[in-house]
Amino acid sequence: MKTDFSNVPKHLASRTHEKMQEVLMDPAGVGPVVHYYMIRGGVDQKNTTVWEPGTISGEYIKTYGHYHVGDLSENYLIAYGSGVALLQKLAEDEKGQLIADEVAEFKAVVVNAGDNVFMPLKFGHLVVNTGKTYLVTIDDSPVDFDDRDPSSFPGHADYELVKRMRGFAYYVVEDENGNPALKKNPLYKSVGKEDLGGLQVIG
């Protein structure tokens, strides 16, 4: 079998604590050097992501979050661990431009190993590790290894709106009993339709 190894150095991507501070509930909180790792599959293979367990000033470790550019949906398989997937669709102005601080629809989905989560068109999404072990997912998002982004993250993903709002409309936090709950992000002006997945809103 003849194998092309030229893309191997591009397979591994990670999000450091320094980068994640942009979207944390408490940017000054203490966290791990790396929050999560992604093995990127390109077009022919799926992507595998591994989260560290733990909290940062009470907020569970999560992915950065992004919106898809173009006509793209995504499927996630929860391979190991437990967590919460957050999905949100932003409101649009009369020109079809996304309004960063107005959420038309928000959804929280509690997930466990074996579950599948569908990320529809136009929904931004992130995944949170609420367990005591690694959280591992497998997704089918295509990755272009010719992407010019030096951080080697998928070029189809828009992170800027998430960065501007310091995360999604809610943070997933640990309540006083050690269970996952939601806490509002005060930077958002409004949230329309909500499905909180049975999670309590605190604080």
KAUR-V945761 format. One record per residue. RES is the residue in three letters. BURIAL is + if it has 24 or more other ideal C-beta (glycine too) atoms within 12 Angstrom, else -. Layout:
# KAUR-V945761
res: {RES	RES}
burial: {BURIAL	BURIAL}
This chain:
# KAUR-V945761
res: {MET	LYS	THR	ASP	PHE	SER	ASN	VAL	PRO	LYS	HIS	LEU	ALA	SER	ARG	THR	HIS	GLU	LYS	MET	GLN	GLU	VAL	LEU	MET	ASP	PRO	ALA	GLY	VAL	GLY	PRO	VAL	VAL	HIS	TYR	TYR	MET	ILE	ARG	GLY	GLY	VAL	ASP	GLN	LYS	ASN	THR	THR	VAL	TRP	GLU	PRO	GLY	THR	ILE	SER	GLY	GLU	TYR	ILE	LYS	THR	TYR	GLY	HIS	TYR	HIS	VAL	GLY	ASP	LEU	SER	GLU	ASN	TYR	LEU	ILE	ALA	TYR	GLY	SER	GLY	VAL	ALA	LEU	LEU	GLN	LYS	LEU	ALA	GLU	ASP	GLU	LYS	GLY	GLN	LEU	ILE	ALA	ASP	GLU	VAL	ALA	GLU	PHE	LYS	ALA	VAL	VAL	VAL	ASN	ALA	GLY	ASP	ASN	VAL	PHE	MET	PRO	LEU	LYS	PHE	GLY	HIS	LEU	VAL	VAL	ASN	THR	GLY	LYS	THR	TYR	LEU	VAL	THR	ILE	ASP	ASP	SER	PRO	VAL	ASP	PHE	ASP	ASP	ARG	ASP	PRO	SER	SER	PHE	PRO	GLY	HIS	ALA	ASP	TYR	GLU	LEU	VAL	LYS	ARG	MET	ARG	GLY	PHE	ALA	TYR	TYR	VAL	VAL	GLU	ASP	GLU	ASN	GLY	ASN	PRO	ALA	LEU	LYS	LYS	ASN	PRO	LEU	TYR	LYS	SER	VAL	GLY	LYS	GLU	ASP	LEU	GLY	GLY	LEU	GLN	VAL	ILE	GLY}
burial: {-	-	-	-	-	-	-	-	-	+	-	-	+	+	+	-	+	-	+	+	+	-	+	+	+	-	-	-	-	-	+	-	-	-	+	+	+	+	+	+	+	+	-	-	-	+	+	+	+	+	+	+	+	+	+	+	-	+	+	+	+	+	+	+	+	+	+	+	-	-	-	+	-	+	-	+	+	+	+	+	+	+	+	+	+	+	+	+	+	+	+	-	-	-	-	-	-	+	-	+	-	+	+	+	+	+	+	+	+	+	+	+	-	-	+	-	+	-	+	-	-	+	+	+	+	+	+	+	+	+	+	-	-	+	+	+	+	+	+	+	+	+	+	-	+	-	-	-	-	-	-	+	+	+	+	-	+	+	+	-	+	+	+	-	+	+	+	+	+	+	+	+	+	+	-	-	-	-	-	+	+	+	+	+	+	-	+	+	-	-	+	-	-	+	-	+	+	-	+	-	-	-	-}
